């Protein structure tokens, strides 16, 4: 059996479908209560769970509450919740909202749910099959708190069920959610804003190369007075788009914009009683989306070292044969750290030409000067990188190109990947910096690109890789001040013995970063704010010195904790 879930609230409105597990309970039977105004339902679970239909592993447990020990509804009575849960707990009987203009559910809760990956949703239904998500909970709330879920969207309905849906991913298990003192109350007046049901484009798979048409279903107990979509391009001023209305269907058209541009938008509606509703802010990037993964991300790779480099191969797919040029407008990285989630450490972004020979796949030369990119926080969001305005070259649409990044530190953040092994697309490679070979990885990493196609003169990728340096040069560390990681770039023009050492303000040696023979090239190393014994050093001014057989250069940096 399938259950369909629709999400809406005053701030965030989405429509989506989720597949139910095979052990799902049968459709609830209607046991209509007489329509009344006031508190129509309460349950403190002290008499068990007879008022509810509980899919495994939902149950009733004894737990410490605000006023001592109490019974509560809990999704995993035997400990932390399991992987891959999709379980529903809903009221056994329906409620009659036909006489009132509004309704509200209140409940007490505390929870510990893996933030951004696992969720508990408050849901409601008029038929026991199609469930609407009213609100969601993720993260940690250690103390009991009283929450509210607006049920006024169902005003006028003769049967409404309410419940809680718990969903977990394939790893990382926490204690879950506790629910107590559930209360449902109905009101005569309409205090609920319009219900906006809308499905946004999915950023991981949907591309929008031209105009975008947003279609929403907007309803209200008292009637919808107005509805408007507001959008902006690359952070500019908001532009209003009025709806084309057909019954409850409201259609808005955002005009085509430059490929690579970010469009942000939201929908606002008002009912005849003056109640306002606004969706959350949505966004999309204009252009053609290239991706090779199966969302959502379910795996991360650890064990990286300074200099480790990954690369993904992209194949342009112009819809018009005459479009022989591809312009790479944006790339997207998905980075996560296996301990603590997010750490503000940069990676060095590369875009390469293709150097594949027969079936030996490998990146070629840089077609853009590499630069550092800081991952966004929280880690569940893509890190978008705008390449418009960089020196990236136009590229022949008949050839593959590569996108990847070099780690400037050891072990993290780590690239997220899908769960398939081996990878479905054979496009992800890692550089073996001992042999110089690119080795195929067993999973598909999360890297995406937004491109544009055009007709132009014949283009061939130029070699824009960094030339052999003309002299020994020591760069300023970045960031500066820092805590505790910073990157140091330097160049040597010929094979030479190179040392790079960190000293404190008293001239004492703190850390040896490099000490050995290196070939002519440009290099980047990272200092993690520790000494030779691995101990963290104190805040202060430090000096780093680059020495070769014939030169010596020193710069200062500030560690600020």
ZAMARGU-4260 file (C-alpha; in steps of 0.2 Angstrom, whole numbers, plus 5000, padded with zeros to 4 digits):
<rodrens>
0) 5000/5000/5000 | 5006/5018/4996 | 5003/5033/5007 | 5005/5050/4999 | 5011/5064/5010
5) 5009/5083/5007 | 5018/5096/5017 | 5012/5113/5021 | 5013/5126/5035 | 5013/5145/5037
10) 5032/5145/5032 | 5036/5130/5022 | 5025/5122/5009 | 5030/5106/4999 | 5021/5092/4991
15) 5029/5075/4989 | 5026/5057/4989 | 5034/5044/5000 | 5032/5025/4999 | 5025/5016/5014
20) 5033/5000/5022 | 5025/4983/5018 | 5020/4981/5036 | 5009/4997/5036 | 4993/4996/5045
25) 4976/4995/5036 | 4967/5011/5032 | 4959/5018/5048 | 4941/5016/5051 | 4930/5031/5053
30) 4922/5032/5070 | 4915/5050/5068 | 4913/5060/5084 | 4899/5073/5085 | 4905/5090/5079
35) 4909/5101/5094 | 4918/5117/5098 | 4932/5117/5111 | 4944/5103/5117 | 4938/5087/5108
40) 4952/5075/5112 | 4966/5073/5125 | 4978/5059/5128 | 4992/5058/5141 | 4995/5039/5137
45) 4993/5034/5155 | 4981/5021/5149 | 4992/5015/5135 | 4990/5017/5117 | 4972/5011/5113
50) 4968/5028/5105 | 4981/5025/5092 | 4986/5014/5078 | 5005/5011/5080 | 5015/5004/5066
55) 5031/4995/5072 | 5042/5000/5081 | 5030/5014/5089 | 5026/5010/5107 | 5022/5018/5124
60) 5036/5020/5137 | 5038/5026/5154 | 5050/5042/5154 | 5054/5056/5165 | 5043/5071/5162
65) 5041/5089/5168 | 5032/5083/5183 | 5040/5066/5186 | 5038/5049/5178 | 5025/5048/5164
70) 5020/5038/5150 | 5024/5044/5132 | 5023/5039/5114 | 5040/5034/5107 | 5046/5027/5091
75) 5059/5015/5098 | 5055/5009/5115 | 5069/4997/5115 | 5083/5009/5113 | 5090/5020/5099
80) 5079/5020/5083 | 5084/5009/5068 | 5090/5012/5051 | 5078/5015/5036 | 5062/5018/5047
85) 5046/5024/5039 | 5033/5022/5052 | 5017/5030/5056 | 5007/5032/5073 | 4990/5040/5070
90) 4974/5041/5080 | 4962/5026/5079 | 4947/5037/5076 | 4944/5052/5065 | 4938/5069/5071
95) 4923/5080/5065 | 4929/5098/5060 | 4913/5102/5050 | 4906/5115/5062 | 4921/5126/5066
100) 4932/5138/5056 | 4949/5132/5064 | 4957/5119/5074 | 4974/5116/5084 | 4983/5101/5090
105) 4995/5104/5105 | 5007/5091/5112 | 5023/5090/5123 | 5039/5083/5116 | 5057/5081/5118
110) 5069/5073/5105 | 5086/5068/5099 | 5085/5065/5080 | 5100/5066/5068 | 5099/5083/5062
115) 5096/5086/5043 | 5095/5067/5040 | 5081/5060/5051 | 5064/5068/5054 | 5048/5066/5064
120) 5033/5074/5055 | 5016/5079/5062 | 5003/5073/5049 | 4985/5073/5046 | 4973/5065/5034
125) 4955/5066/5028 | 4954/5048/5022 | 4968/5038/5031 | 4977/5036/5015 | 4984/5053/5009
130) 4993/5062/5023 | 4998/5080/5024 | 5014/5085/5034 | 5010/5100/5046 | 5027/5102/5054
135) 5044/5093/5055 | 5056/5090/5069 | 5075/5086/5068 | 5090/5089/5079 | 5091/5090/5098
140) 5078/5097/5110 | 5083/5090/5127 | 5070/5099/5138 | 5051/5096/5136 | 5042/5109/5126
145) 5024/5112/5120 | 5022/5112/5102 | 5007/5117/5091 | 5001/5111/5074 | 4988/5121/5065
150) 4973/5110/5059 | 4963/5124/5053 | 4967/5119/5035 | 4954/5105/5038 | 4940/5116/5044
155) 4924/5110/5037 | 4929/5092/5035 | 4919/5079/5043 | 4933/5066/5047 | 4951/5070/5050
160) 4964/5059/5058 | 4981/5065/5065 | 4997/5057/5068 | 5016/5056/5069 | 5027/5049/5055
165) 5045/5045/5059 | 5058/5043/5045 | 5077/5038/5047 | 5091/5036/5034 | 5103/5021/5032
170) 5115/5026/5047 | 5118/5036/5063 | 5105/5032/5076 | 5099/5043/5090 | 5087/5041/5105
175) 5072/5048/5095 | 5056/5057/5100 | 5045/5057/5115 | 5027/5064/5113 | 5015/5067/5128
180) 4999/5076/5132 | 4991/5077/5115 | 4976/5089/5114 | 4965/5094/5100 | 4954/5110/5100
185) 4942/5117/5088 | 4936/5136/5086 | 4922/5145/5078 | 4932/5159/5070 | 4944/5156/5055
190) 4961/5160/5061 | 4970/5149/5049 | 4979/5157/5034 | 4976/5149/5016 | 4983/5132/5013
195) 4997/5133/4999 | 5001/5116/4992 | 5016/5117/4980 | 5030/5105/4974 | 5046/5115/4971
200) 5059/5108/4958 | 5072/5096/4966 | 5089/5104/4965 | 5098/5087/4964 | 5089/5082/4948
205) 5079/5095/4940 | 5086/5108/4927 | 5077/5124/4922 | 5085/5131/4906 | 5071/5143/4901
210) 5056/5151/4910 | 5049/5142/4926 | 5031/5139/4929 | 5026/5136/4947 | 5008/5129/4950
215) 5001/5129/4967 | 4984/5123/4975 | 4978/5137/4987 | 4962/5134/4997 | 4955/5142/5012
220) 4939/5140/5023 | 4934/5158/5021 | 4940/5160/5003 | 4956/5166/4995 | 4957/5185/4992
225) 4974/5186/4983 | 4990/5176/4979 | 5007/5183/4973 | 5024/5175/4969 | 5039/5186/4972
230) 5056/5182/4965 | 5074/5189/4964 | 5089/5185/4953 | 5106/5184/4960 | 5101/5193/4976
235) 5092/5208/4967 | 5076/5216/4971 | 5060/5206/4972 | 5049/5206/4957 | 5030/5202/4959
240) 5021/5189/4948 | 5002/5188/4949 | 4993/5172/4947 | 4983/5165/4933 | 4968/5157/4943
245) 4958/5142/4938 | 4948/5136/4953 | 4960/5132/4967 | 4975/5131/4955 | 4986/5146/4954
250) 4999/5147/4941 | 5014/5159/4941 | 5028/5161/4927 | 5045/5166/4931 | 5054/5173/4915
255) 5070/5165/4908 | 5086/5172/4916 | 5104/5170/4912 | 5111/5153/4914 | 5120/5151/4930
260) 5109/5164/4939 | 5101/5159/4956 | 5083/5163/4957 | 5075/5164/4974 | 5056/5165/4976
265) 5041/5162/4988 | 5022/5162/4986 | 5011/5173/4997 | 4992/5171/4999 | 4979/5181/5009
270) 4961/5175/5014 | 4945/5186/5015 | 4948/5187/5034 | 4965/5195/5032 | 4975/5179/5037
275) 4991/5178/5028 | 5001/5163/5022 | 5019/5163/5015 | 5029/5148/5009 | 5047/5146/5013
280) 5060/5153/5002 | 5064/5142/4987 | 5078/5143/4974 | 5084/5136/4958 | 5099/5139/4946
285) 5095/5142/4928 | 5103/5131/4915 | 5106/5113/4911 | 5110/5102/4926 | 5123/5088/4924
290) 5123/5075/4938 | 5128/5057/4940 | 5122/5050/4957 | 5106/5043/4965 | 5100/5055/4978
295) 5099/5055/4993 | 5117/5054/4999 | 5119/5039/5010 | 5138/5037/5011 | 5154/5047/5015
300) 5172/5043/5012 | 5185/5046/5025 | 5204/5045/5027 | 5209/5059/5016 | 5226/5067/5017
305) 5234/5084/5011 | 5235/5083/4992 | 5222/5069/4990 | 5212/5074/4974 | 5195/5067/4967
310) 5188/5071/4950 | 5171/5067/4942 | 5169/5066/4923 | 5155/5076/4915 | 5148/5073/4897
315) 5139/5088/4889 | 5122/5084/4881 | 5117/5099/4870 | 5099/5097/4863 | 5103/5106/4847
320) 5117/5099/4836 | 5124/5116/4831 | 5127/5120/4849 | 5146/5115/4848 | 5151/5125/4864
325) 5147/5122/4882 | 5150/5135/4895 | 5152/5129/4913 | 5142/5141/4924 | 5142/5133/4941
330) 5147/5118/4950 | 5141/5111/4966 | 5150/5101/4980 | 5143/5091/4994 | 5155/5089/5008
335) 5152/5082/5026 | 5164/5078/5040 | 5162/5061/5048 | 5165/5068/5066 | 5155/5083/5071
340) 5147/5086/5054 | 5154/5102/5048 | 5172/5109/5049 | 5176/5126/5040 | 5191/5119/5030
345) 5193/5124/5012 | 5196/5113/4997 | 5205/5118/4981 | 5192/5117/4966 | 5198/5112/4949
350) 5189/5111/4932 | 5200/5100/4919 | 5199/5096/4901 | 5198/5077/4896 | 5214/5067/4894
355) 5205/5050/4891 | 5214/5038/4880 | 5203/5023/4874 | 5195/5018/4890 | 5209/5024/4902
360) 5200/5039/4909 | 5209/5054/4917 | 5208/5073/4919 | 5219/5083/4908 | 5224/5102/4910
365) 5215/5115/4920 | 5204/5125/4910 | 5201/5137/4925 | 5214/5144/4937 | 5210/5133/4953
370) 5204/5142/4969 | 5199/5138/4987 | 5181/5134/4991 | 5174/5134/5009 | 5160/5121/5012
375) 5143/5128/5018 | 5136/5125/5034 | 5125/5115/5037 | 5133/5100/5028 | 5116/5093/5021
380) 5116/5108/5009 | 5125/5109/4992 | 5140/5121/4991 | 5137/5131/4975 | 5151/5139/4967
385) 5148/5152/4954 | 5161/5151/4939 | 5154/5166/4930 | 5167/5180/4931 | 5181/5168/4932
390) 5194/5164/4919 | 5185/5147/4914 | 5186/5144/4896 | 5172/5140/4884 | 5174/5121/4880
395) 5169/5110/4865 | 5152/5102/4869 | 5158/5086/4860 | 5171/5082/4874 | 5170/5077/4892
400) 5176/5089/4905 | 5181/5085/4923 | 5177/5094/4940 | 5185/5090/4957 | 5195/5096/4971
405) 5211/5094/4981 | 5211/5092/5000 | 5222/5105/5009 | 5221/5095/5026 | 5220/5078/5032
410) 5203/5068/5034 | 5189/5079/5031 | 5177/5086/5027 | 5173/5071/5016 | 5164/5069/5000
415) 5147/5062/5001 | 5142/5048/4989 | 5127/5037/4985 | 5125/5020/4992 | 5128/5009/4976
420) 5143/4999/4975 | 5151/4998/4963 | 5146/5016/4956 | 5133/5016/4943 | 5142/5028/4931
425) 5160/5024/4932 | 5164/5043/4932 | 5173/5046/4949 | 5192/5045/4951 | 5205/5048/4964
430) 5223/5053/4961 | 5236/5041/4967 | 5250/5054/4971 | 5263/5041/4972 | 5261/5034/4954
435) 5251/5049/4947 | 5237/5037/4941 | 5219/5041/4942 | 5210/5026/4950 | 5191/5022/4948
440) 5181/5024/4964 | 5168/5012/4970 | 5154/5025/4973 | 5147/5040/4964 | 5152/5056/4973
445) 5140/5071/4974 | 5147/5084/4962 | 5135/5093/4949 | 5137/5106/4936 | 5126/5119/4928
450) 5130/5122/4910 | 5124/5132/4895 | 5126/5127/4877 | 5128/5139/4862 | 5134/5139/4844
455) 5151/5147/4842 | 5168/5146/4832 | 5178/5130/4835 | 5185/5129/4852 | 5199/5119/4859
460) 5204/5118/4877 | 5220/5128/4881 | 5232/5122/4894 | 5229/5134/4909 | 5238/5124/4921
465) 5250/5133/4932 | 5267/5136/4923 | 5284/5132/4930 | 5287/5146/4943 | 5300/5159/4938
470) 5307/5160/4956 | 5306/5154/4974 | 5290/5162/4981 | 5282/5161/4998 | 5263/5166/4999
475) 5254/5173/5014 | 5244/5160/5023 | 5225/5159/5022 | 5215/5162/5032 | 5224/5174/5043
480) 5220/5175/5058 | 5215/5157/5059 | 5209/5144/5071 | 5216/5131/5070 | 5219/5127/5051
485) 5228/5138/5039 | 5235/5135/5021 | 5252/5140/5015 | 5256/5141/4996 | 5274/5142/4990
490) 5283/5139/4973 | 5300/5133/4968 | 5307/5135/4950 | 5318/5120/4950 | 5322/5103/4959
495) 5329/5108/4975 | 5330/5104/4994 | 5315/5113/5002 | 5311/5116/5020 | 5295/5125/5027
500) 5295/5127/5046 | 5285/5136/5059 | 5293/5146/5074 | 5285/5155/5089 | 5289/5173/5093
505) 5304/5167/5103 | 5312/5159/5088 | 5309/5141/5094 | 5305/5128/5081 | 5286/5123/5083
510) 5283/5112/5068 | 5291/5106/5052 | 5279/5106/5038 | 5291/5101/5023 | 5309/5095/5023
515) 5315/5086/5008 | 5318/5087/4989 | 5304/5094/4978 | 5302/5096/4959 | 5299/5113/4951
520) 5280/5117/4955 | 5268/5127/4966 | 5263/5118/4982 | 5250/5120/4996 | 5252/5114/5014
525) 5241/5115/5029 | 5246/5119/5047 | 5234/5113/5060 | 5240/5123/5075 | 5250/5109/5083
530) 5268/5106/5087 | 5279/5092/5083 | 5272/5081/5097 | 5254/5084/5091 | 5249/5096/5105
535) 5239/5111/5101 | 5249/5128/5103 | 5243/5144/5111 | 5236/5159/5102 | 5249/5171/5096
540) 5260/5177/5082 | 5270/5163/5073 | 5282/5164/5059 | 5285/5152/5045 | 5301/5151/5035
545) 5304/5144/5017 | 5322/5139/5013 | 5330/5131/4998 | 5349/5129/4995 | 5350/5147/4989
550) 5335/5157/4997 | 5326/5160/5013 | 5310/5169/5015 | 5299/5172/5031 | 5281/5178/5034
555) 5271/5180/5050 | 5253/5173/5054 | 5241/5174/5069 | 5233/5160/5078 | 5218/5167/5086
560) 5207/5155/5097
</rodrens>
